[in-house]
């Protein structure tokens, strides 16, 4: 009976979480990121409040958004444990989305992309191993009940490859102030790079399977081209299998009756200019082979 009298309780709880996160962010701005013992305790208390309040919210979508936001705010305040807990909690909610609405994918795909951009700067939890949160996200993506044909998963896998390729760089393009990301923690350690390469290989394999399932279609051509660009620009072209993979993807897209020829021409011209400006001989050789395919 009590809950019936508070039909809009979700709105109230969500607003409370937003207000507490605002207090936490404002505190960090006032002290310019240099926490004293008191301010550190305060922002951790704010993060804890958000973490224990969000589960009381009924709507999965709202809980998911607030867990990500609260994790980002906690990370902003150098509360790594609280941020990690929020991100894990968000991943545990995702399987419930497919039980709510067939339109879940419209919300889910942008959410995953935002989550990926955040994970780039989240340092690994030493108790769980390398890239544990990203691995958890990949497991969630695999188990999600996608609509058929499965188009969105292929694009998200390409986004994951983007993030992994940036994670392999010595310096990331952005950071959270006073938070050491994996570029600082690992310093391009060969074992870390090897883990990234293994993950990329597995994901590419899964994309190729998805391309087969899609058959000749506009989405197959688009995803093939998306992956082609990543392989051509970010892949190790000195490895013979990499340029061959790129050529196969180009050929697959080119033979597709739904191919966007203008886009392919622009892509090839871009790669040609890029190979010249960077003096990348291997990329130049790849572009020359593309000319023979049309």
Backbone as CSV, one residue per row, in Angstrom:
resi,resn,N_x,N_y,N_z,CA_x,CA_y,CA_z,C_x,C_y,C_z
1,UNK,0.823,-1.202,0.000,0.000,0.000,0.000,0.862,1.260,0.000
2,UNK,1.984,1.182,0.696,2.856,2.352,0.799,3.415,2.738,-0.556
3,UNK,3.852,1.712,-1.343,4.456,2.005,-2.646,3.440,2.579,-3.618
4,UNK,2.143,2.203,-3.465,1.118,2.740,-4.358,0.940,4.244,-4.163
5,UNK,1.255,4.725,-2.975,1.116,6.145,-2.704,2.265,6.970,-3.247
6,UNK,3.281,6.291,-3.759,4.462,6.990,-4.288,4.775,6.468,-5.690
7,UNK,3.856,6.714,-6.620,4.024,6.207,-7.977,5.229,6.825,-8.678
8,UNK,5.617,8.024,-8.271,6.738,8.712,-8.921,8.012,8.639,-8.082
9,UNK,8.115,7.603,-7.256,9.279,7.499,-6.371,10.578,7.392,-7.156
10,UNK,10.530,6.785,-8.358,11.730,6.686,-9.197,12.283,8.074,-9.516
11,UNK,11.383,8.995,-9.825,11.800,10.360,-10.167,12.486,11.020,-8.977
12,UNK,11.940,10.797,-7.791,12.503,11.384,-6.572,13.888,10.819,-6.295
13,UNK,14.010,9.489,-6.358,15.294,8.839,-6.072,16.352,9.241,-7.107
14,UNK,15.944,9.294,-8.367,16.887,9.688,-9.424,17.368,11.117,-9.195
15,UNK,16.472,11.985,-8.801,16.845,13.372,-8.530,17.799,13.468,-7.345
16,UNK,17.566,12.652,-6.321,18.462,12.641,-5.163,19.872,12.206,-5.568
17,UNK,19.946,11.162,-6.388,21.259,10.692,-6.859,21.950,11.775,-7.673
18,UNK,21.185,12.448,-8.528,21.757,13.527,-9.337,22.278,14.653,-8.447
19,UNK,21.515,14.991,-7.421,21.929,16.074,-6.513,23.201,15.717,-5.752
20,UNK,23.288,14.474,-5.296,24.475,14.042,-4.555,25.694,14.021,-5.477
21,UNK,25.499,13.570,-6.709,26.609,13.604,-7.674,27.045,15.042,-7.943
22,UNK,26.080,15.947,-7.996,26.395,17.361,-8.201,27.230,17.901,-7.036
23,UNK,26.868,17.517,-5.824,27.650,17.930,-4.648,29.083,17.416,-4.745
24,UNK,29.212,16.184,-5.188,30.531,15.571,-5.295,31.397,16.296,-6.328
25,UNK,30.797,16.596,-7.475,31.533,17.302,-8.538,31.901,18.713,-8.086
26,UNK,30.969,19.391,-7.447,31.218,20.751,-6.965,32.345,20.779,-5.942
27,UNK,32.361,19.771,-5.083,33.431,19.681,-4.073,34.790,19.573,-4.745
28,UNK,34.864,18.718,-5.761,36.148,18.549,-6.454,36.582,19.846,-7.132
29,UNK,35.640,20.554,-7.694,35.969,21.811,-8.360,36.478,22.856,-7.361
30,UNK,35.866,22.890,-6.191,36.264,23.875,-5.176,37.685,23.617,-4.696
31,UNK,38.002,22.337,-4.439,39.341,22.014,-3.910,40.356,21.739,-5.033
32,UNK,39.894,21.936,-6.308,40.747,21.786,-7.495,41.414,20.418,-7.570
33,UNK,40.665,19.404,-7.165,41.133,18.024,-7.311,42.112,17.558,-6.265
34,UNK,42.485,18.435,-5.344,43.446,18.039,-4.302,42.661,17.812,-3.009
35,UNK,42.290,16.562,-2.772,41.427,16.242,-1.636,42.202,16.217,-0.314
36,UNK,41.572,16.773,0.700,42.057,16.588,2.068,41.388,15.322,2.598
37,UNK,41.694,14.968,3.811,41.063,13.784,4.396,39.547,13.974,4.484
38,UNK,39.113,15.185,4.864,37.684,15.449,5.024,36.950,15.437,3.686
39,UNK,37.515,16.114,2.689,36.822,16.143,1.391,36.846,14.773,0.727
40,UNK,37.943,14.023,0.940,38.023,12.672,0.407,36.949,11.778,1.015
41,UNK,36.779,11.877,2.322,35.733,11.098,3.010,34.351,11.512,2.512
42,UNK,34.189,12.818,2.274,32.881,13.314,1.842,32.498,12.771,0.462
43,UNK,33.412,12.850,-0.510,33.060,12.383,-1.863,32.890,10.863,-1.889
44,UNK,33.633,10.153,-1.037,33.425,8.696,-0.961,32.052,8.377,-0.367
45,UNK,31.632,9.194,0.615,30.298,9.025,1.191,29.222,9.316,0.139
46,UNK,29.457,10.316,-0.704,28.524,10.625,-1.785,28.416,9.445,-2.754
47,UNK,29.575,8.888,-3.109,29.575,7.742,-4.028,28.859,6.553,-3.411
48,UNK,29.078,6.333,-2.121,28.423,5.227,-1.428,26.905,5.429,-1.396
49,UNK,26.465,6.673,-1.150,25.029,6.967,-1.130,24.395,6.626,-2.484
50,UNK,25.039,7.069,-3.545,24.506,6.791,-4.885,24.432,5.288,-5.141
51,UNK,25.475,4.589,-4.745,25.554,3.152,-5.016,24.442,2.384,-4.299
52,UNK,24.120,2.782,-3.064,23.094,2.053,-2.309,21.680,2.555,-2.601
53,UNK,21.551,3.729,-3.218,20.230,4.283,-3.525,19.728,3.814,-4.885
54,UNK,20.609,3.708,-5.854,20.207,3.352,-7.215,19.431,2.035,-7.284
55,UNK,19.796,0.985,-6.540,19.026,-0.270,-6.632,17.555,-0.126,-6.254
56,UNK,17.190,0.917,-5.518,15.796,1.128,-5.125,14.941,1.634,-6.281
57,UNK,15.586,2.076,-7.343,14.871,2.575,-8.518,14.364,1.392,-9.332
58,UNK,13.126,1.449,-9.758,12.495,0.309,-10.434,12.929,0.197,-11.894
59,UNK,12.984,1.318,-12.586,13.252,1.298,-14.030,14.710,0.943,-14.326
60,UNK,14.914,-0.123,-15.082,16.266,-0.587,-15.397,17.069,0.462,-16.157
61,UNK,16.416,1.119,-17.114,17.115,2.116,-17.921,17.656,3.242,-17.051
62,UNK,16.828,3.714,-16.113,17.257,4.796,-15.230,18.405,4.345,-14.341
63,UNK,18.306,3.137,-13.802,19.388,2.617,-12.957,20.689,2.511,-13.747
64,UNK,20.576,2.045,-14.990,21.760,1.883,-15.835,22.446,3.224,-16.070
65,UNK,21.656,4.228,-16.419,22.214,5.564,-16.679,22.861,6.144,-15.423
66,UNK,22.214,5.961,-14.291,22.736,6.544,-13.044,23.972,5.817,-12.545
67,UNK,24.054,4.501,-12.768,25.263,3.779,-12.382,26.466,4.273,-13.195
68,UNK,26.244,4.480,-14.488,27.341,4.974,-15.319,27.738,6.379,-14.894
69,UNK,26.751,7.244,-14.712,27.033,8.618,-14.292,27.738,8.644,-12.930
70,UNK,27.237,7.885,-11.982,27.829,7.870,-10.638,29.246,7.303,-10.676
71,UNK,29.467,6.306,-11.534,30.819,5.771,-11.694,31.762,6.805,-12.269
72,UNK,31.277,7.573,-13.243,32.102,8.629,-13.841,32.443,9.708,-12.815
73,UNK,31.456,10.080,-11.995,31.684,11.099,-10.965,32.673,10.576,-9.924
74,UNK,32.518,9.306,-9.524,33.445,8.717,-8.560,34.867,8.694,-9.117
75,UNK,34.988,8.340,-10.408,36.304,8.334,-11.054,36.873,9.746,-11.086
76,UNK,36.040,10.726,-11.368,36.426,12.137,-11.396,36.997,12.572,-10.044
77,UNK,36.513,11.941,-8.968,36.973,12.280,-7.622,38.009,11.285,-7.087
78,UNK,38.571,10.499,-8.000,39.627,9.528,-7.645,39.148,8.435,-6.689
79,UNK,37.837,8.188,-6.661,37.274,7.098,-5.848,37.208,5.845,-6.721
80,UNK,38.341,5.201,-6.907,38.434,4.122,-7.891,37.587,2.912,-7.513
81,UNK,37.586,2.549,-6.231,36.803,1.396,-5.798,35.316,1.607,-6.025
82,UNK,34.831,2.793,-5.697,33.412,3.104,-5.880,33.043,3.159,-7.362
83,UNK,33.943,3.717,-8.172,33.696,3.769,-9.618,33.610,2.360,-10.193
84,UNK,34.547,1.513,-9.797,34.569,0.129,-10.275,33.271,-0.588,-9.901
85,UNK,32.795,-0.378,-8.682,31.565,-1.028,-8.218,30.358,-0.569,-9.042
86,UNK,30.299,0.718,-9.359,29.192,1.246,-10.161,29.212,0.675,-11.579
87,UNK,30.376,0.596,-12.179,30.474,0.067,-13.536,30.089,-1.412,-13.581
88,UNK,30.523,-2.169,-12.593,30.146,-3.581,-12.516,28.638,-3.726,-12.358
89,UNK,28.053,-2.906,-11.501,26.608,-2.966,-11.270,25.838,-2.655,-12.551
90,UNK,26.341,-1.700,-13.334,25.692,-1.362,-14.605,25.690,-2.565,-15.540
91,UNK,26.811,-3.264,-15.607,26.909,-4.421,-16.488,25.951,-5.536,-16.073
92,UNK,25.678,-5.624,-14.788,24.773,-6.666,-14.295,23.311,-6.370,-14.626
93,UNK,23.000,-5.102,-14.890,21.622,-4.711,-15.214,21.289,-4.972,-16.679
94,UNK,22.280,-4.859,-17.552,22.038,-4.896,-18.998,21.200,-6.098,-19.455
95,UNK,21.448,-7.311,-18.951,20.615,-8.443,-19.407,19.121,-8.238,-19.181
96,UNK,18.739,-7.405,-18.221,17.314,-7.160,-17.953,16.654,-6.292,-19.019
97,UNK,17.447,-5.545,-19.773,16.878,-4.619,-20.752,16.043,-5.339,-21.801
98,UNK,16.510,-6.513,-22.246,15.809,-7.210,-23.313,14.465,-7.763,-22.850
99,UNK,14.242,-7.784,-21.537,12.968,-8.265,-21.019,11.938,-7.145,-20.933
100,UNK,12.406,-5.909,-21.122,11.528,-4.761,-20.933,10.851,-4.329,-22.229
101,UNK,11.640,-4.156,-23.293,11.080,-3.591,-24.521,11.914,-3.993,-25.724
102,UNK,11.236,-4.143,-26.852,11.930,-4.461,-28.095,12.753,-3.278,-28.583
103,UNK,12.462,-2.102,-28.014,13.177,-0.889,-28.417,14.431,-0.654,-27.576
104,UNK,14.790,-1.643,-26.765,15.938,-1.471,-25.871,17.222,-1.149,-26.621
105,UNK,17.364,-1.711,-27.826,18.602,-1.514,-28.585,18.829,-0.040,-28.905
106,UNK,17.739,0.731,-29.108,17.877,2.148,-29.442,18.570,2.912,-28.337
107,UNK,18.320,2.507,-27.116,18.992,3.121,-25.967,20.332,2.453,-25.692
108,UNK,20.378,1.135,-25.883,21.523,0.337,-25.470,22.783,0.662,-26.261
109,UNK,22.664,0.813,-27.566,23.851,1.020,-28.412,24.583,2.319,-28.060
110,UNK,23.904,3.478,-27.979,24.617,4.696,-27.552,25.192,4.569,-26.141
111,UNK,24.476,3.852,-25.262,24.966,3.665,-23.903,26.294,2.908,-23.916
112,UNK,26.371,1.838,-24.700,27.598,1.040,-24.762,28.749,1.879,-25.290
113,UNK,28.489,2.710,-26.278,29.547,3.561,-26.838,30.061,4.553,-25.796
114,UNK,29.155,5.102,-24.997,29.575,6.007,-23.930,30.357,5.239,-22.868
115,UNK,29.913,4.039,-22.572,30.593,3.200,-21.591,32.021,2.893,-22.055
116,UNK,32.165,2.580,-23.336,33.490,2.275,-23.898,34.425,3.478,-23.782
117,UNK,33.909,4.668,-24.064,34.755,5.863,-23.977,35.214,6.109,-22.552
118,UNK,34.389,5.684,-21.578,34.771,5.819,-20.169,35.800,4.769,-19.786
119,UNK,35.595,3.534,-20.268,36.500,2.440,-19.910,37.938,2.696,-20.363
120,UNK,38.096,3.518,-21.398,39.450,3.806,-21.875,40.338,4.355,-20.763
121,UNK,39.767,5.162,-19.877,40.587,5.810,-18.844,40.452,5.152,-17.471
122,UNK,39.668,4.075,-17.385,39.506,3.391,-16.097,40.674,2.436,-15.884
123,UNK,41.452,2.605,-14.817,42.577,1.695,-14.573,42.086,0.309,-14.169
124,UNK,42.837,-0.708,-14.546,42.469,-2.078,-14.206,42.454,-2.297,-12.703
125,UNK,41.515,-3.092,-12.260,41.498,-3.546,-10.872,42.504,-4.681,-10.747
126,UNK,43.576,-4.515,-9.955,44.631,-5.534,-9.871,44.137,-6.891,-9.377
127,UNK,42.994,-6.908,-8.705,42.466,-8.168,-8.183,41.747,-8.987,-9.260
128,UNK,41.406,-8.347,-10.392,40.635,-9.064,-11.415,41.390,-9.263,-12.727
129,UNK,42.571,-8.723,-12.852,43.345,-8.950,-14.058,43.140,-7.898,-15.131
130,UNK,43.757,-8.160,-16.286,43.830,-7.187,-17.376,42.469,-6.987,-18.043
131,UNK,42.060,-5.717,-18.163,40.866,-5.313,-18.913,39.619,-6.086,-18.481
132,UNK,39.465,-6.287,-17.192,38.369,-7.123,-16.696,36.997,-6.515,-17.009
133,UNK,36.852,-5.201,-16.857,35.561,-4.575,-17.137,35.198,-4.680,-18.620
134,UNK,36.192,-4.516,-19.483,35.935,-4.632,-20.915,35.554,-6.066,-21.276
135,UNK,36.192,-7.038,-20.642,35.836,-8.444,-20.874,34.404,-8.716,-20.419
136,UNK,34.041,-8.158,-19.281,32.669,-8.324,-18.790,31.669,-7.722,-19.772
137,UNK,32.001,-6.549,-20.310,31.120,-5.905,-21.282,30.964,-6.773,-22.531
138,UNK,32.061,-7.354,-22.996,31.998,-8.212,-24.183,31.113,-9.427,-23.939
139,UNK,31.197,-9.995,-22.754,30.334,-11.133,-22.419,28.862,-10.717,-22.441
140,UNK,28.591,-9.519,-21.940,27.213,-9.012,-21.948,26.727,-8.826,-23.382
141,UNK,27.588,-8.293,-24.247,27.214,-8.082,-25.647,26.895,-9.402,-26.334
142,UNK,27.687,-10.421,-26.039,27.458,-11.732,-26.666,26.140,-12.349,-26.221
143,UNK,25.794,-12.157,-24.962,24.612,-12.810,-24.402,23.329,-12.019,-24.618
144,UNK,23.452,-10.763,-25.027,22.266,-9.925,-25.235,21.432,-10.494,-26.380
145,UNK,20.129,-10.517,-26.226,19.243,-11.063,-27.251,18.946,-9.995,-28.302
146,UNK,19.829,-9.945,-29.298,19.700,-8.937,-30.337,18.580,-9.286,-31.298
147,UNK,18.017,-8.259,-31.926,17.016,-8.502,-32.963,17.711,-9.063,-34.199
148,UNK,16.957,-9.728,-35.027,17.502,-10.336,-36.243,17.075,-9.526,-37.454
149,UNK,17.971,-9.318,-38.467,19.371,-9.737,-38.449,20.204,-8.908,-37.470
150,UNK,21.239,-9.505,-36.978,22.044,-8.893,-35.919,23.002,-7.853,-36.501
151,UNK,22.541,-6.608,-36.609,23.342,-5.547,-37.223,24.136,-4.752,-36.192
152,UNK,23.483,-4.424,-35.084,24.081,-3.527,-34.101,25.333,-4.109,-33.459
153,UNK,25.333,-5.405,-33.208,26.477,-6.024,-32.536,27.752,-5.854,-33.346
154,UNK,27.657,-6.002,-34.662,28.834,-5.836,-35.510,29.436,-4.447,-35.385
155,UNK,28.587,-3.423,-35.391,29.075,-2.041,-35.251,29.702,-1.810,-33.884
156,UNK,29.096,-2.385,-32.841,29.658,-2.229,-31.497,30.998,-2.941,-31.374
157,UNK,31.119,-4.093,-32.012,32.409,-4.791,-32.012,33.493,-3.933,-32.666
158,UNK,33.122,-3.227,-33.729,34.077,-2.322,-34.383,34.474,-1.203,-33.418
159,UNK,33.532,-0.703,-32.652,33.832,0.326,-31.640,34.770,-0.213,-30.570
160,UNK,34.592,-1.475,-30.196,35.487,-2.102,-29.213,36.907,-2.166,-29.765
161,UNK,37.035,-2.490,-31.049,38.356,-2.519,-31.681,38.988,-1.130,-31.649
162,UNK,38.183,-0.091,-31.861,38.689,1.285,-31.765,39.316,1.521,-30.393
163,UNK,38.572,1.157,-29.347,39.043,1.392,-27.983,40.300,0.573,-27.695
164,UNK,40.311,-0.677,-28.113,41.472,-1.534,-27.867,42.719,-0.999,-28.576
165,UNK,42.539,-0.500,-29.781,43.702,0.023,-30.518,44.265,1.260,-29.832
166,UNK,43.384,2.069,-29.237,43.857,3.245,-28.499,44.519,2.808,-27.192
167,UNK,43.978,1.757,-26.568,44.570,1.255,-25.333,46.007,0.755,-25.538
168,UNK,46.338,0.394,-26.769,47.685,-0.092,-27.059,48.687,1.045,-27.243
169,UNK,48.208,2.290,-27.287,49.094,3.430,-27.480,49.858,3.758,-26.190
170,UNK,50.992,4.402,-26.351,51.801,4.783,-25.188,51.116,5.858,-24.356
171,UNK,50.411,6.776,-25.022,49.703,7.849,-24.322,48.284,7.931,-24.856
172,UNK,47.304,7.893,-23.958,45.907,7.981,-24.365,45.547,9.424,-24.708
173,UNK,44.573,9.627,-25.590,44.218,10.987,-26.021,43.565,11.826,-24.928
174,UNK,43.007,11.199,-23.892,42.431,11.953,-22.781,42.557,11.141,-21.499
175,UNK,42.513,11.843,-20.371,42.661,11.224,-19.051,41.737,11.909,-18.059
176,UNK,41.559,11.277,-16.916,40.910,11.910,-15.780,42.019,12.444,-14.884
177,UNK,41.935,13.710,-14.547,42.986,14.349,-13.756,43.249,13.576,-12.464
178,UNK,44.525,13.304,-12.219,44.997,12.621,-11.013,44.558,11.157,-10.916
179,UNK,44.171,10.591,-12.059,43.866,9.155,-12.124,44.798,8.519,-13.150
180,UNK,45.567,7.539,-12.720,46.482,6.847,-13.623,45.721,5.812,-14.445
181,UNK,45.682,6.007,-15.747,45.040,5.041,-16.634,46.032,3.932,-16.978
182,UNK,45.589,2.988,-17.797,46.440,1.837,-18.096,47.691,2.194,-18.888
183,UNK,47.687,3.336,-19.593,48.905,3.719,-20.307,50.029,4.014,-19.321
184,UNK,49.672,4.534,-18.141,50.672,4.771,-17.092,50.991,3.497,-16.323
185,UNK,49.957,2.705,-16.072,50.145,1.495,-15.266,50.993,0.439,-15.974
186,UNK,50.739,0.270,-17.285,51.426,-0.798,-18.023,52.607,-0.297,-18.849
187,UNK,52.526,0.963,-19.295,53.625,1.505,-20.077,53.951,0.692,-21.314
188,UNK,52.919,0.277,-22.068,53.097,-0.532,-23.282,53.842,-1.842,-23.006
189,UNK,53.592,-2.420,-21.852,54.181,-3.714,-21.515,53.793,-4.750,-22.575
190,UNK,54.761,-5.552,-23.067,54.472,-6.531,-24.127,53.327,-7.487,-23.790
191,UNK,53.209,-7.877,-22.514,52.126,-8.789,-22.123,50.767,-8.105,-22.257
192,UNK,50.742,-6.820,-21.913,49.494,-6.057,-22.032,49.110,-5.918,-23.502
193,UNK,50.073,-5.589,-24.354,49.826,-5.459,-25.790,49.380,-6.795,-26.373
194,UNK,49.987,-7.879,-25.891,49.612,-9.217,-26.359,48.162,-9.531,-26.020
195,UNK,47.730,-9.149,-24.818,46.335,-9.355,-24.414,45.396,-8.583,-25.333
196,UNK,45.780,-7.348,-25.651,44.960,-6.521,-26.545,44.863,-7.164,-27.928
197,UNK,45.996,-7.635,-28.441,46.012,-8.277,-29.758,45.133,-9.528,-29.782
198,UNK,45.192,-10.308,-28.713,44.372,-11.519,-28.640,42.885,-11.172,-28.645
199,UNK,42.530,-10.146,-27.876,41.123,-9.718,-27.832,40.659,-9.214,-29.194
200,UNK,41.521,-8.456,-29.867,41.180,-7.950,-31.203,40.955,-9.101,-32.183
201,UNK,41.820,-10.108,-32.120,41.702,-11.260,-33.024,40.380,-11.988,-32.812
202,UNK,40.001,-12.165,-31.544,38.745,-12.852,-31.217,37.554,-12.047,-31.723
203,UNK,37.591,-10.728,-31.498,36.473,-9.872,-31.907,36.343,-9.834,-33.428
204,UNK,37.483,-9.734,-34.119,37.438,-9.736,-35.588,36.836,-11.040,-36.089
205,UNK,37.207,-12.149,-35.460,36.635,-13.443,-35.837,35.116,-13.446,-35.677
206,UNK,34.639,-12.857,-34.607,33.192,-12.815,-34.368,32.490,-11.890,-35.357
207,UNK,33.173,-10.803,-35.754,32.593,-9.912,-36.770,32.453,-10.643,-38.101
208,UNK,33.464,-11.424,-38.455,33.417,-12.167,-39.725,32.268,-13.161,-39.732
209,UNK,32.011,-13.783,-38.590,30.870,-14.700,-38.491,29.561,-13.928,-38.677
210,UNK,29.474,-12.761,-38.062,28.273,-11.931,-38.193,28.054,-11.492,-39.638
211,UNK,29.148,-11.182,-40.339,29.028,-10.772,-41.737,28.439,-11.892,-42.582
212,UNK,28.834,-13.121,-42.280,28.265,-14.266,-42.993,26.776,-14.395,-42.710
213,UNK,26.399,-14.205,-41.441,24.998,-14.326,-41.059,24.134,-13.245,-41.698
214,UNK,24.699,-12.060,-41.896,23.942,-10.948,-42.474,23.649,-11.175,-43.949
215,UNK,24.540,-11.900,-44.634,24.350,-12.108,-46.055,24.513,-10.816,-46.835
216,UNK,24.255,-10.877,-48.133,24.408,-9.690,-48.980,23.331,-8.671,-48.622
217,UNK,23.750,-7.594,-47.976,22.814,-6.573,-47.516,23.566,-5.263,-47.310
218,UNK,22.811,-4.196,-47.139,23.434,-2.891,-46.900,24.248,-2.901,-45.623
219,UNK,23.715,-3.531,-44.562,24.419,-3.571,-43.285,25.695,-4.398,-43.385
220,UNK,25.668,-5.478,-44.165,26.889,-6.271,-44.337,27.980,-5.427,-44.979
221,UNK,27.605,-4.680,-46.018,28.568,-3.826,-46.711,29.117,-2.750,-45.779
222,UNK,28.243,-2.138,-44.976,28.664,-1.068,-44.068,29.628,-1.579,-43.000
223,UNK,29.273,-2.701,-42.378,30.129,-3.243,-41.309,31.464,-3.716,-41.879
224,UNK,31.421,-4.322,-43.074,32.664,-4.758,-43.715,33.584,-3.572,-43.970
225,UNK,32.999,-2.449,-44.415,33.805,-1.258,-44.675,34.316,-0.641,-43.377
226,UNK,33.483,-0.640,-42.343,33.918,-0.115,-41.042,35.134,-0.893,-40.544
227,UNK,35.059,-2.211,-40.639,36.171,-3.036,-40.180,37.380,-2.871,-41.096
228,UNK,37.148,-2.764,-42.410,38.248,-2.559,-43.357,39.073,-1.329,-42.991
229,UNK,38.397,-0.225,-42.717,39.096,1.026,-42.386,39.957,0.833,-41.139
230,UNK,39.403,0.166,-40.113,40.167,-0.061,-38.878,41.387,-0.920,-39.135
231,UNK,41.210,-1.975,-39.914,42.333,-2.872,-40.205,43.410,-2.135,-40.996
232,UNK,42.985,-1.339,-41.984,43.945,-0.622,-42.835,44.719,0.428,-42.052
233,UNK,44.048,1.131,-41.151,44.682,2.236,-40.435,45.386,1.772,-39.166
234,UNK,44.750,0.875,-38.420,45.272,0.507,-37.107,45.988,-0.832,-37.081
235,UNK,45.796,-1.646,-38.107,46.390,-2.982,-38.109,47.874,-2.964,-38.431
236,UNK,48.543,-4.053,-38.090,49.968,-4.206,-38.395,50.100,-4.768,-39.804
237,UNK,50.281,-3.884,-40.783,50.309,-4.294,-42.184,51.566,-5.063,-42.561
238,UNK,52.538,-5.117,-41.644,53.744,-5.912,-41.921,53.467,-7.402,-41.758
239,UNK,52.364,-7.736,-41.103,51.942,-9.126,-40.958,51.083,-9.482,-42.171
240,UNK,51.477,-10.470,-42.945,50.828,-10.758,-44.231,49.336,-11.005,-44.126
241,UNK,48.882,-11.552,-43.008,47.458,-11.867,-42.873,46.602,-10.609,-42.723
242,UNK,47.217,-9.511,-42.258,46.446,-8.284,-42.008,46.042,-7.594,-43.315
243,UNK,46.989,-7.309,-44.252,46.554,-6.715,-45.515,45.626,-7.635,-46.308
244,UNK,45.814,-8.947,-46.167,44.924,-9.875,-46.867,43.508,-9.795,-46.312
245,UNK,43.406,-9.663,-44.996,42.093,-9.484,-44.368,41.448,-8.199,-44.879
246,UNK,42.246,-7.129,-44.958,41.717,-5.854,-45.445,41.201,-5.990,-46.877
247,UNK,41.966,-6.664,-47.722,41.550,-6.862,-49.116,40.262,-7.685,-49.198
248,UNK,40.158,-8.715,-48.368,38.956,-9.552,-48.372,37.725,-8.747,-47.969
249,UNK,37.888,-7.871,-46.974,36.766,-7.044,-46.516,36.364,-6.045,-47.598
250,UNK,37.364,-5.450,-48.248,37.098,-4.508,-49.341,36.342,-5.213,-50.467
251,UNK,36.818,-6.393,-50.816,36.210,-7.163,-51.901,34.786,-7.564,-51.555
252,UNK,34.577,-7.969,-50.309,33.235,-8.354,-49.862,32.265,-7.192,-50.002
253,UNK,32.702,-6.016,-49.581,31.843,-4.841,-49.670,31.610,-4.433,-51.121
254,UNK,32.667,-4.546,-51.930,32.587,-4.127,-53.328,31.605,-4.991,-54.121
255,UNK,31.584,-6.299,-53.812,30.719,-7.221,-54.547,29.275,-7.186,-54.058
256,UNK,29.055,-6.519,-52.945,27.714,-6.467,-52.377,26.828,-5.559,-53.241
257,UNK,25.653,-6.030,-53.586,24.768,-5.252,-54.466,24.282,-3.961,-53.797
258,UNK,24.429,-3.884,-52.461,24.000,-2.690,-51.736,25.150,-1.733,-51.433
259,UNK,26.276,-1.932,-52.085,27.468,-1.155,-51.782,27.282,0.328,-52.118
260,UNK,27.891,1.163,-51.293,27.912,2.605,-51.534,29.245,2.928,-52.225
261,UNK,29.224,2.936,-53.554,30.452,3.112,-54.334,31.122,4.455,-54.043
262,UNK,30.329,5.510,-53.893,30.904,6.834,-53.631,31.693,6.837,-52.319
263,UNK,31.128,6.167,-51.318,31.826,6.098,-50.027,33.134,5.322,-50.160
264,UNK,33.108,4.245,-50.930,34.327,3.446,-51.112,35.401,4.249,-51.853
265,UNK,34.980,5.024,-52.844,35.937,5.860,-53.586,36.560,6.901,-52.654
266,UNK,35.721,7.536,-51.819,36.235,8.534,-50.864,37.175,7.887,-49.852
267,UNK,36.833,6.685,-49.428,37.673,5.970,-48.466,39.037,5.657,-49.060
268,UNK,39.035,5.192,-50.291,40.302,4.859,-50.944,41.159,6.108,-51.147
269,UNK,40.531,7.218,-51.509,41.278,8.459,-51.684,41.866,8.948,-50.358
270,UNK,41.081,8.794,-49.301,41.568,9.189,-47.976,42.786,8.357,-47.587
271,UNK,42.693,7.046,-47.789,43.811,6.165,-47.426,45.045,6.466,-48.286
272,UNK,44.804,6.803,-49.538,45.924,7.152,-50.424,46.642,8.393,-49.908
273,UNK,45.880,9.439,-49.563,46.479,10.670,-49.039,47.175,10.416,-47.700
274,UNK,46.545,9.589,-46.873,47.126,9.279,-45.572,48.451,8.531,-45.722
275,UNK,48.503,7.595,-46.648,49.727,6.810,-46.850,50.875,7.699,-47.317
276,UNK,50.544,8.722,-48.126,51.576,9.642,-48.625,52.030,10.587,-47.518
277,UNK,51.067,11.152,-46.775,51.408,12.128,-45.732,52.191,11.496,-44.586
278,UNK,51.935,10.220,-44.323,52.647,9.527,-43.238,53.827,8.707,-43.747
279,UNK,54.023,8.742,-45.071,55.098,7.969,-45.699,55.018,6.487,-45.306
280,UNK,53.792,5.980,-45.318,53.537,4.580,-44.940,53.543,3.722,-46.202
281,UNK,54.670,3.073,-46.454,54.841,2.287,-47.683,53.862,1.119,-47.724
282,UNK,53.660,0.464,-46.582,52.770,-0.697,-46.539,51.330,-0.308,-46.848
283,UNK,50.903,0.856,-46.350,49.559,1.326,-46.647,49.453,1.714,-48.116
284,UNK,50.523,2.301,-48.677,50.528,2.637,-50.098,50.352,1.382,-50.947
285,UNK,51.041,0.310,-50.566,50.935,-0.953,-51.303,49.515,-1.512,-51.218
286,UNK,48.902,-1.381,-50.047,47.526,-1.854,-49.882,46.582,-1.064,-50.766
287,UNK,46.738,0.256,-50.801,45.871,1.110,-51.619,46.021,0.769,-53.096
288,UNK,47.242,0.489,-53.538,47.470,0.121,-54.931,46.734,-1.157,-55.299
289,UNK,46.659,-2.089,-54.369,45.937,-3.336,-54.619,44.432,-3.112,-54.652
290,UNK,43.962,-2.116,-53.928,42.537,-1.805,-53.943,42.110,-1.347,-55.335
291,UNK,43.006,-0.647,-56.037,42.684,-0.150,-57.362,42.350,-1.277,-58.337
292,UNK,42.898,-2.451,-58.096,42.701,-3.564,-59.020,41.383,-4.293,-58.768
293,UNK,40.690,-3.931,-57.690,39.476,-4.672,-57.324,38.206,-4.115,-57.938
294,UNK,38.269,-2.897,-58.481,37.025,-2.327,-59.025,37.039,-2.283,-60.550
